[in-house]
């Protein structure tokens, strides 16, 4: 396994190529909410969970496009803090929208994420 060693005292500069992966891109897509502007994510995989995340972004008011392997999200047009239940229950990762939406708008409505069933004991 490769590793990156950073020794302090000097400014970091340069570029690295990050391979597209679902577990990386889902939190990045949720974080586009924080920007309040345009975000471009390159090397984005075309997977069903990514499509669901993009649908959630559209439903809360973002402008979204997916061309080639690049996703563009404009979150300046968000007009809702309610994550649609029909999309939230499709995947557990939908819960990662909670932090960015709460941080930016101070409120969020989201159902239990997909795949999770809770039993309450009295």
Backbone torsions as a table, in degrees:
resi	resn	phi	psi	omega
1	UNK	NA	135.9	177.7
2	UNK	-76.0	157.5	175.4
3	UNK	-142.7	158.4	179.7
4	UNK	-115.3	122.4	179.8
5	UNK	-110.7	123.9	-179.5
6	UNK	-115.2	123.6	176.4
7	UNK	-106.1	128.5	-174.5
8	UNK	-65.4	173.0	175.9
9	UNK	97.0	-7.8	179.1
10	UNK	-134.3	145.9	177.7
11	UNK	-70.8	140.9	176.1
12	UNK	-85.8	141.0	173.3
13	UNK	-153.1	158.1	179.8
14	UNK	125.9	-172.8	-178.5
15	UNK	-135.7	149.2	171.5
16	UNK	-130.8	153.6	176.5
17	UNK	-98.7	123.5	178.4
18	UNK	-104.2	124.9	179.6
19	UNK	-70.0	144.0	179.4
20	UNK	-68.5	130.8	178.8
21	UNK	-151.2	140.9	-177.7
22	UNK	-56.7	-45.7	-176.6
23	UNK	-67.0	-19.2	175.5
24	UNK	-90.1	-41.4	-171.8
25	UNK	-76.1	-30.3	-178.3
26	UNK	-62.0	-48.8	176.0
27	UNK	-65.1	-32.4	178.2
28	UNK	-65.2	-42.4	178.0
29	UNK	-62.8	-41.9	177.3
30	UNK	-62.9	-36.8	-178.5
31	UNK	-69.3	-17.2	178.1
32	UNK	-62.1	-22.2	176.8
33	UNK	-59.6	-35.5	-176.8
34	UNK	-68.4	-28.4	-173.8
35	UNK	-63.9	-40.9	-176.5
36	UNK	68.9	21.5	-179.4
37	UNK	-158.6	-151.1	-176.0
38	UNK	-93.2	131.5	174.6
39	UNK	-123.4	139.7	175.5
40	UNK	-120.5	126.6	178.9
41	UNK	-115.4	116.0	-179.5
42	UNK	-95.3	159.6	177.8
43	UNK	61.7	38.8	-177.8
44	UNK	-87.6	126.4	-179.8
45	UNK	-72.9	145.8	177.0
46	UNK	-91.8	89.0	-178.8
47	UNK	-122.9	159.9	-178.5
48	UNK	-61.3	-39.7	178.7
49	UNK	-63.9	-36.7	176.8
50	UNK	-64.6	-43.3	179.2
51	UNK	-61.9	-39.3	178.3
52	UNK	-65.0	-43.4	177.8
53	UNK	-59.7	-41.8	179.2
54	UNK	-65.7	-37.2	176.6
55	UNK	-64.4	-40.8	177.1
56	UNK	-61.2	-46.1	178.3
57	UNK	-58.0	-42.6	178.6
58	UNK	-63.5	-43.3	-176.8
59	UNK	-65.5	-28.1	178.2
60	UNK	-89.8	0.7	171.6
61	UNK	113.4	0.6	179.0
62	UNK	-73.2	151.2	169.6
63	UNK	-93.1	126.9	-173.0
64	UNK	-131.0	135.9	170.3
65	UNK	-137.5	150.3	-179.1
66	UNK	-132.8	103.5	-179.0
67	UNK	-122.3	123.4	-175.9
68	UNK	63.6	-120.1	176.7
69	UNK	-111.8	17.1	-177.0
70	UNK	-114.0	126.6	175.2
71	UNK	-102.6	133.5	174.2
72	UNK	-116.9	128.3	-179.9
73	UNK	-125.8	124.9	173.0
74	UNK	-107.9	106.2	-176.6
75	UNK	-94.9	8.9	178.7
76	UNK	-71.9	-15.1	-175.5
77	UNK	-103.2	13.3	-179.7
78	UNK	-58.5	130.8	-179.3
79	UNK	-129.4	11.3	-179.8
80	UNK	-149.7	146.0	173.6
81	UNK	-113.1	15.5	179.4
82	UNK	-100.7	116.7	176.0
83	UNK	-81.2	120.8	-177.7
84	UNK	-58.1	130.0	-176.5
85	UNK	-59.9	-40.2	-177.1
86	UNK	-62.4	-28.2	177.3
87	UNK	-87.9	-38.1	-178.7
88	UNK	-61.6	-37.2	-177.0
89	UNK	-77.1	-9.6	-179.7
90	UNK	-73.3	-22.4	-178.3
91	UNK	-156.9	143.9	180.0
92	UNK	-63.3	-30.9	-175.9
93	UNK	-66.3	-12.0	-179.4
94	UNK	-60.0	-23.7	-179.0
95	UNK	-63.9	-20.1	-178.8
96	UNK	-71.3	-8.0	172.6
97	UNK	-73.9	-20.1	-174.8
98	UNK	-57.9	-48.7	-176.9
99	UNK	-62.3	-54.5	-179.3
100	UNK	-61.5	-39.9	-179.6
101	UNK	-69.4	-42.3	176.4
102	UNK	-61.4	-42.4	-178.6
103	UNK	-62.2	-42.6	-175.7
104	UNK	-84.1	-38.2	-171.9
105	UNK	-114.5	-5.6	178.1
106	UNK	66.1	10.5	173.7
107	UNK	-159.0	152.3	177.4
108	UNK	-156.1	146.4	173.3
109	UNK	-123.4	122.7	-179.4
110	UNK	-148.2	140.7	177.5
111	UNK	-83.3	175.4	175.4
112	UNK	-57.9	137.4	-179.7
113	UNK	-68.5	158.8	-177.7
114	UNK	-57.1	147.1	175.7
115	UNK	81.8	-5.9	-177.2
116	UNK	-108.4	126.0	175.2
117	UNK	-121.9	129.5	-176.1
118	UNK	-111.7	133.2	173.8
119	UNK	-112.0	128.4	179.3
120	UNK	-102.9	129.9	177.2
121	UNK	-102.6	142.7	178.6
122	UNK	-101.9	NA	NA
